[in-house]
Amino acid sequence: MWIEKDNSLKKKFKFKNFSEAFAFMTRVALIAEKMDHHPNWTNVYNELEITLNTHSAGDIVTEKDKKLAKEIDKLS
């Protein structure tokens, strides 16, 4: 579930191992590139945290973030 906090949408993901986490990140990267909207994220081994907000709109949550979040959810 995405949580809206501090002008961002945030979600944590946990995978079986690093390879699965990295593969997921690669799929997200391809979608983000097509949408020209790139996430902030951190990855440690099998855990990934994604943070979305729109920098060009003053670092707030916009429709672009909500659309990207929906696309990411389709992958998980």
C-alpha positions as MATLAB code, in Angstrom:
seq = 'MWIEKDNSLKKKFKFKNFSEAFAFMTRVALIAEKMDHHPNWTNVYNELEITLNTHSAGDIVTEKDKKLAKEIDKLS';
ca = [
       0.000    0.000    0.000;
       1.290    3.450   -0.939;
       1.419    5.926    1.920;
       1.218    9.651    1.273;
       3.513   11.387    3.739;
       5.729   14.482    3.649;
       4.579   15.456    0.139;
       5.541   12.035   -1.233;
       4.047    8.657   -2.045;
       6.059    5.892   -0.381;
       6.007    2.128   -0.551;
       8.293   -0.642    0.705;
       8.817   -3.901   -1.144;
      10.494   -7.100    0.033;
      11.760   -9.825   -2.292;
      13.224  -13.291   -1.968;
      16.753  -12.069   -2.724;
      18.803   -9.294   -4.308;
      18.350  -10.636   -7.839;
      14.565  -10.434   -7.584;
      14.746   -6.923   -6.127;
      17.082   -5.763   -8.879;
      14.927   -7.333  -11.600;
      11.903   -5.481  -10.220;
      13.867   -2.224  -10.164;
      14.803   -2.776  -13.799;
      11.154   -3.219  -14.778;
      10.224   -0.068  -12.844;
      13.055    1.837  -14.526;
      11.747    0.964  -17.988;
       8.257    2.199  -17.113;
       9.590    5.342  -15.441;
      11.692    6.158  -18.490;
       8.679    5.798  -20.801;
       6.667    8.071  -18.521;
       9.607   10.490  -18.121;
       8.984   10.396  -14.378;
      11.691    8.863  -12.228;
      11.417    7.560   -8.666;
      13.696    8.100   -5.722;
      14.573    4.737   -4.262;
      16.824    2.866   -1.910;
      17.737   -0.778   -2.140;
      19.456   -2.922    0.456;
      19.751   -6.603   -0.512;
      16.131   -7.781   -0.871;
      14.386   -4.625    0.314;
      13.369   -1.675   -1.827;
      11.740    1.589   -0.819;
      10.288    3.815   -3.522;
       9.423    7.474   -2.987;
       7.486    9.439   -5.589;
       6.908   13.164   -5.922;
       7.098   15.639   -8.770;
      10.203   17.790   -8.543;
       9.074   20.186  -11.277;
       5.867   20.917   -9.325;
       7.714   21.838   -6.134;
       8.274   18.346   -4.722;
       4.626   17.515   -4.155;
       2.444   14.551   -5.084;
       0.795   15.019   -8.468;
      -1.209   12.909  -10.889;
       2.091   11.809  -12.489;
       3.086   10.164   -9.206;
      -0.255    8.440   -8.815;
      -0.071    7.082  -12.374;
       3.453    5.779  -11.870;
       2.447    4.181   -8.559;
      -0.398    2.343  -10.329;
       1.971    1.089  -13.011;
       4.449   -0.100  -10.356;
       1.639   -1.944   -8.559;
       0.856   -3.835  -11.756;
       4.372   -5.314  -11.594;
       4.128   -6.644   -8.048;
];
